[in-house]
Amino acid sequence: MGYETALDFWRASRVASEGQHVLEDAGRVFGPRALELHERAALAANLCNSSVPVDAVVGSVADRRRCWAIRDRVFAGPLTQSYLHVVDQYVSVCQPGPMLVQLAMDMDEVDLAQIACELCGTYGLTPWAEDSFQSDLTALTSRAELVGYAKSARAVGVRGAGKAVRALELATGGSASPRETDLAVFFLLSRRLGGAGLGGFALNASLEVSQRHREALEGQSEVKPDFLWTDAKLVVEYDSNAHHLTPKKKESDEARRRVLEAMGYTVMVATNDLVKDGTKLDAFVDDLTCRLGLRRRPLTKWQQDSRDKLRERLFGAQN
């Protein structure tokens, strides 16, 4: 399995979804006979928490099968056993590296970068609930592994590999939420394409807290700022809408910011309302740019139009 079906599998496996049936036709017994193609497709769909038709990877056009439950996709990239995860005697799933290159045949760089950040981050989208995610997960892979496979595939002319390499320039490891991913992509994307063009940050990197500041953090020995520019001693924290935060969470966030400032870091806060508002977001980026010691010309009208479209795509329309 590859492409969208593989993505469904890796997302479901990360958040340990329950209640999946082994076969679509629950209770049906196949016995010792070999499963027919449509039955194997149904098995694969359930094992991958996906649906038919499933995306099956084949090596050439001649290998395609005529089955309504299978969408055969020709993929010429390296697929040795090390790039496959065996789920069942009938089903193997492409590892994240080849899967991302496969997805690049149908998706653009922004979508691919978001998926890459998810795979390399500590959150997972929950397939059964829209706009929901689970936190504190182990990263499925690293950006270095994804880049390594994409560059290898590009070297042998695999379709989609070049786009995957470009998308990975917009991705980073360590993201703890979909919104952090969206902000990371926005910061990394060039101004020509609507982004801020401000790289060089680390997501959720650990900073050791001195003994005298630990009491304010209830004994914690480290803090992990959302976005950290180490050399500039600059931090950007993302807050969801204030009315969604509990009093305890607000107090904890405020204490963390006071500690960071006491350690000599400048802390800037981005909120959901800010990133959706074009004027506020532009002012925030200008302020961030100055604090990083950069000087840039104002956006051209074409660049501004690109930013407005990207902002709406990543953060949603302004209310």
N, C-alpha and C positions, 0 to 999 in steps of 0.2 A: 504494500500500500504506500502511496505517496501523495503529493499535492495536498488538497484540502482535507482528504481523509486522514492523512498522516497528522496534519495540524489538529484535527479533531481528537485524534488519539492522544497526542502529547498533552493537549490541554486537559483532557479528562483524566489522564493518568496522574497529572500533577496534583489536582485537587481531590483525587481519590473518590470519584463519583461512585455512588452505590446504586444498586437496583438494576444493573444492566442484565439483560437476558443473554444467554449464550447464543440463542437462535431467535430470529424474528418470529417464527411460528412456535410459540412457547408450548412445550409439552410434546412436540413431535419427535419421535425417535427414528433415527436414520439407520441404526444398527451398524454392522460391519461394512456395509457397502460404501464404495467411494462416493463422496458428495458430488452432485452435479454443480455446474458452474454457478447457477443462480443461487444454489444453497450455500456454496462457499462464499459468495458475495454477501448473502444475508448474515452469515457467521462473521465475516470481516466487519460489516457495518456495526454489528452489536459489540464486538470486541473493541472497536475503535470509537464507540459512542458516536457513530456517524449515521448515515442513511444511504440507501441505494438510490442511484447507481454509485458505486464506490470508485475511487480513482486508483487504478492499478497501473504500475509502471511496467512498460515493455521495452525491449531493446531496439526494435525496428517495426516498421509498418507491417511487415510480413508476420509479426508475432501477435498482431491484434486478434482478439476473439470477438465473435458476433454474439453478444449476450446483452440483453436489455439491462441487467443489473450491474454491469461493469463498464466503466468509462476508461478504455485503455489509452494511456498517455505515453508517447514515445519519449524516452529520456536517454541521452547518450553519455551522461556523466558517469564517473566511476561509482560502481555499486558493488564493491567486494563485501564479504560477510561482515567486515568491521563497520560498514556503513548501514547495516540492517539490524533491527531489533526484532528478535523472534518472539511472537506473541502466542502462537499456536502452531500445530503441525501444518496447518493450511495457510497461516497468515504471518507475514513479516512486514515490518513497518520501517520506512526510511528514517534514518537518524536526522536530527535537525539540520546538519550541514547540507546534504543533498536536497532535503525538503525545501529549504529556503531558496536554493537555486531553481527548483521546480516552480515554486510559487512566483518567481520573478518573471516567468513567461506570461503571467496574467495580471500581475500587480505592478504598481508604480513604486518608486523609491521610498515615498513616505509611508505607505502601507507596509512595505518590507521592513523598514527601519523600526516601525512600531512593533512588529512581530519579533524582530531580532532582540529588541530591548526586553520584551516580555520573556523570551527564552533565556536570556542572560540575567534576568532580574530575579527578585524574590517574591513575586506575586504571580498569580495565575488567573486567567479569566474563567469564570464558571459557565460552562456551556448551557446550563439549564436556566440561567437568570440573566436577562439583559442588563448591561451596565453594572455588573456585579463582579467582584474579584475576591480571591482569598490571599491573605498576606502571610508573611513569614515562611515562605517555601524555599527549598533549595534550588539554586539555578540549574536548569537542564543542561546548559552548555556554557561556553565562554565565547566572547567576541572573537578571541584569537582562533578558536577552532572553526567558527563560522567563516572567518576571513580566509583561513588556510584552505578550506575546502573550495570556497568560491574562486579563489585565485588559481587553484589547481584545475578546476573545471574550465575557467576562462582560458588557461594556457592550451587546452586541447580543443577549444572552440565550441564549448557547450552553450547552447542558446540559453539566455537568461543569466549566465554567470557574470557577465560584465555589469549588468544592472544590479545584481546582488552585491558585487564589490562596491559599487557607488553607494548603494543603500546603507551598507555597513559603515560608511564614513559618517553617517548620521545617527549611528547607534552606539550605545555604551552600556557597560555592565552596571549592576548595582541598583537598578530602578526598583522602587518599592511599591509603585502604584501606576495605573494607567495615566494619571495626570502628570506624574513626574516624567513618564516616557514622552508625553506630548510636549512638555516644556523642554526636555532634552533635545528632541527633534527640532523644535523651533529655534533653540539657541544655536544648534549646530548647522542648520540649513543656511545657505548663503543669502545675503541681502538681495542678490539678483533674483532669487527664487522665493522671496518673501520672508525669509528667516532673519534672525538677528546676527548671524555670522560670528558668534561668540563662543568658541570652543575653549579647551584647556581646563575644564572643570572635572571634578570627580563626583560621582553620585554616592551618597551615604557612606563616605569614607570616615573611618574612625579617627577621632581626635582625643588624645589623652587629657583628662581633666586633672588639674593639680589638687592636692589634698585639701586645700582650703576652700575649694569651690564644690567639693563633692556633697557637702551637707545640703546645699541648695537643690541638688539633683537626687536627693534621697539615697546617697551613697554610691551613685553610679560613677564608675571610673573613666568613662568615655562618653562622648557625644558623637552623633552621626548626622551632620548637616545634610540637608537634601542636596544642595549644590555647593561645592567648595572650590574656589580658586585659591590654591595654596599660596602662591607667590604674592598675590594681591591682598591676602588675608581678608577675603570677601566671601560672604555666605549669602545664598538665596534660599529662603524657606518657602514652601508652598503651604497655604492654609486653605482648607475648603471653606464653604460659607460659614460665617461665624455662628449663625443660629443653629447649625448642625453639630457644633462642638459642645461637649459637656463642660460644665464648670471646671472639673478636675483636669480635663485635657487642655483647656485654655490656660489654666494655672501652670501646668507642666510645660507647655510651649513657651510661656512667658519666662519661666525660670531658666529654661534652656537658652533663650536668647540673651538674658542678662549675663549668664555665665560665658557665652561666646564673646559678648562685648567686653566683659572683664578680662578675657584672654587676649584682647586686642583685635578681634575680628569685627568687621563691619557687617551688619545683618540687614538684608533687604527682604521684604515679605511680599510675595505674590499671592493674590487671592483669586478665587473663581470669578468674582465680579471684575477684577482688574484685567485678567487675560481675555475676557470677552469684550471689553470696551476698547475700541481701536485707539482713541486718544490717550487713555490711561496706559495702555500697553506700550505705545510709542514713547511716552514720557518715561516709563519704567526702563525701557531698553536704552534710551539716551542716557539716563542716570547711571545705569549699569556700565555702559560703554565708557563714560567718563571715569568712573571709579576703577575701571580696569586700566586706565591710563591710555585709552585709545582716542584718536581724533578721526572723525569721518565726515564726509559730506552729507548733507540732507538727502533723504530718499528722493529719487526721481518719481514722477507721477506713475510710471510703469512699475517701479519697485513698490510704491505704496499700494497700487492696485493688487499686486501679487501678495503683499502682506495681508491685506484685508481678506483676500480669498483664503489664504493659508490659516489665518486666525479663525475664521468661521469654520473651516474644515477641522482644525484641531480642537478648538475650545467651544465651538457652538456660536450661534447667533446671539447678538446683544439683545437683551430684553427691552 
